[in-house]
Amino acid sequence: MATNTITKKPATAAEEIAESVEAHPERARRAPDVVGPPLGADQKPVTVTLSHHLRINGTDYTPGAEIPVSPDYARRLRGQGFVART
């Protein structure tokens, strides 16, 4: 049985991400402009303050969190009671 005598220095998570981005720049993810559904044509994001806990795309948002959403999604959240009164 052969034994590998070469030891590899373990890479840190930041180094692995940097190497991945350098090798495949098209795969690099940018932060989304809005939470939830994407903006429509010629729409600007609306910032809403949540009145209840909400989970969107696997991310938890607590009451009082201010999140940018599309105007259509803001209207839906208001109708369902998730947006705090101001």
HELIX and SHEET records of a PDB file:
HELIX    1   1 ALA A   13  ALA A   23  1                                  11    
HELIX    2   2 PRO A   25  ARG A   27  5                                   3    
HELIX    3   3 PRO A   71  GLY A   79  1                                   9    
SHEET    1   A 2 VAL A  46  THR A  49  0                                        
SHEET    2   A 2 GLU A  66  VAL A  69 -1                                        
SHEET    1   B 2 LEU A  54  ILE A  56  0                                        
SHEET    2   B 2 THR A  59  TYR A  61 -1                                        
END                                                                             
